[in-house]
Amino acid sequence: MDQPLAIELIGIDKKFGPVHANKSIDLKVKRGSIHGIIGENGAGKSTLMSILYGFYQADEGEILIGGKPTAIRDSQAAIAAGIGMVHQHFMLVENFTVLENIILGAEGGAILGQGVQKARAALKKLEEDYGLEVDPDAVIEELPVGLQQRVEILKALYRGCDILILDEPTGVLTPAEADHLFRILDALRAEGKTVLLITHKLREIMAITDTVSVMRRGEMVATRKTADTTVEELAELMVGRRVLLRVDKKPAEPKDVVLSVRNLTVKDNRGVTMVENVSFDVRAGEIVGIAGVAGNGQSELLEAITGIRKPVSGDILFEGKPINGFDPARLRALGIAHIPEDRHHMGLVLAFEESQNAILGYHRDRRYSRGLFMNQKAIRASAEAEIAKYDIRPPNPRLKTANFSGGNQQKIVVAREIERDPSLLVIGQPTRGVDIGAIEFIHRRIIETRDAGKALLLVSVELDEIRALSDRVLVMFAGQVVGEKQPDADEQTLGLMMAGIAA
């Protein structure tokens, strides 16, 4: 006997002006299963889930929940239909306790005290049933991200969800936290709950899902039983061509030290010490990767090295000469390029044309600028050359950068920095929010830069990326380098170091 359907989407169609985000999509999700949904950036995954959760209304189509046609006009209607959603960026009030966040909007009547006691008892049972232990009186901002995510799941379960949507749930987790999340999802499945998992990590799809659906350019192109498919097939379905899933590279040939960091201490804008007494070297012809969970000082370290943030103490030396206090423009002139962690806030001006962003930060170079006048012909030629070499789509240097996909925006930044032939390339989150085809391309360019004899410092929260690209791995926890490992080190060992459990 066939397993009953928890969700059936029939002919879901959605347009945003000229953009056709969902094209007559059909989807069937069995009750008590974990169903993965994958696709490149802009494939329409988030739009489809936003329709299911009531953020958007479909232009056409029908939603069936448990076999019954269901109108989901807003998120309250979705919750009433038994649907919960854990967003990539958590929807929690940071200065509230766990319990206060869970009952917020569902306090349980006019007498608050009775509602709180009832919620506390219900919460305790949920924690025991699903392995979701968390202190109900802890303040959210004092919890690590793995526990904050548990609070989001508890909040959905407390509201009675039978269907749970998870959007990129492991993006901010250590490997150990991700493993614990998968055990929680297993427990939910065993209890008959249905889980929809949106992720770009194909290894996770293979590890935890029963079924996987692939979207491409707004269409549902395939659904497979996970046991009957492979990572290679899924990658090809996502992109529409064969994708090289490994990073091909020869052994590094390190030469002279290019960057030296000595006893560096850096504070954030609140005066909190985020980097404490950190020392390391990066040599020409090697990639040094820094692994760690987001928020452990990696961002502040990169900002200090690239002149964005002034260190409290310690020394930064480039080719043997101190560069403490140099601003980013002076560092660029010396031969230090920077691919920032956040392309929108630090890498691009989205309202500018592609050609303008292609020289951003280098616009005073004599090739492009003569006093008050810009050499538009040279700017255009530079942009067109980078568009061709880096396969930036659409190939239009006059197009506003906001109109490019995330992957192509990242390619604009990568091309701009690498093509300036730097001696040192500092890279933050090179493939954050980038689809699998663009990831492959960017990784290849990073390796080519190393092989050209450049020194590279890489920060990424993606441990797979750190291990694939790096020649040496430094692990940061709580602002300190807690150890150095080879990239082929055991993932569990690296994960324990990232969590501050092992050195």
Buried (B, 14 or more C-beta within 10 A) or exposed (E): EEEEBBBBBBEBBBEEEEEBBBBBBEBBBBBBBBBBBBBBBBBBBBBBBBBBBBBBEBBEBEBBBBEEEBEBEEBEBBBBBBBBBBBEEBEBEEEBBBBBBBBEEEBBEEEEEEBBEBBBEBBEEBBEEBEBEBEBEBBBEEBBBBBBBBBBBBBBBBBEBBBBBBBBBBBBBBBBBBBBBBEBBBBBBEEEBBBBBBBBBBEBBBEBBBBBBBBBBBBBBBBBEBEEBEEEBBBBBBBEEEBEBEBEBEEBEBEEBBBBBBEBBBBBEEEEBBBBBBEBBBBBBBBBBBBBBBBBBBBBBBBBBBBBBEBBEBBBBBBEEEBBEBEBEEBBEBBBBBBBBEBBEBBBEBEBBBBBBBBBBBEEBEEBBEEEEBBEEBBBBBBBEBBEEBEBEEEBBEBBBEEBBBBBBBBBBBBBBBBBEBBBBBBBBBBBBBBBBBBBBBBBBBBEBBEEBBBBBBBBBBBEBBBBBBBBBBBBBEBBBBBEBEBEBEEEBBBBBBBBEBE
